[in-house]
Amino acid sequence: MSQPALQTSGTTARPFAARVWDQSSGKVGTILTVIVLLIAVLGAAFAEAFTGYSPTQFVGEPFESIGVFGTDDLGRSIASRFLAGGLLLLWYSVAATVIGVLIGAIMGMIAAYTGGFFDSLIMRTNDVVLAFPQLVLALLAIVIFGPTGWVLILVIGLSHAPRVARVARAATLSVTSQDYIMAAQMYAMPRWQILSREIFPNITGPIAVEAGLRLTYSIGTIASLSFLGLGMQPPTADWGLMINENRIALSIQPWGVLLPVIAIAILTVGTNLLADAIARATATTATQTS
């Protein structure tokens, strides 16, 4: 009973992915993101094969010119640690984003569709959480529970949820008065089915845009926590941790800092451009179907 796809002038609407790719920001964002993804995934699997050293192997004196990019503060291969250091950052960022988007979307849809007391309760609780900076909440949770992976994922994901809930609530309010929602209510369809089958498929555009933004913030937050020594812990190979470990020798051995900084910057720019392209494609879809 979901809203059918509309056709105009006898032509079939282009797939959503194609509309994203048609935009310059979509092309550039996809290329930049894929490059970093390939480095992180293939590097984690083949770092030792590519460089001849494992990420934790001591290969020489600290900050010595050995191999392609030299050694880090403990004499380990910078190239090997860089190749192996992106996978955990990506995994934690994606997991935190998924948790935040799922919880936030559910809260926002329930608040908008139920209304009344539950709407006020959910949104006012979200306002209280939003009053605290995300990084402060993450630091507090890490101090209490320790800098473990599940703590990073949960605290960052839960801190995303209120922001996603606002977007989901606004998008849900825009579709609750549509005919297909009223028809589902007339047929006494259970509320959970209306939310999952009728409302959610029709608000995926705004949710996808917000998911791209939340992924960007997840990457920055996790890298920042690792830089502060409260994220990934030594001897784990991690880009944020590499920046902290090698910043003391930036003038004599810059690659230990520059490589992870460049990779994080490219990934952040790429995901931001993709989110912008998704937002434009979503707006185009809304215009065509209105």
Buried (B, 14 or more C-beta within 10 A) or exposed (E): BEBEEEEEEEEEBBEBEEBBBBBEBBBBBBEBBEBBBEBBBBBBEEBBEBBEBBBBBEBBEBBEEBBEBBBBBBBBBBBBBBBBBBBBBBBBBBBBBBBBBBBBBBBBBBBBBBEEEEBEEBBEBBEEBBEEEBBEBBBEBBEEEEBEBEBBBBBBBBBBBBBBBBBBBEBBBBBBEBEBBEEBEEEEBEEEEBBEBBBBEBBBBBBBBBBBBBBBBBBBBBBBBBBBBBBBBEEBBBBBBBBBBBEBBEEEBBBBBBBBBBBBEBBBBBBBBBBBBBBBBBEBBEEBBE
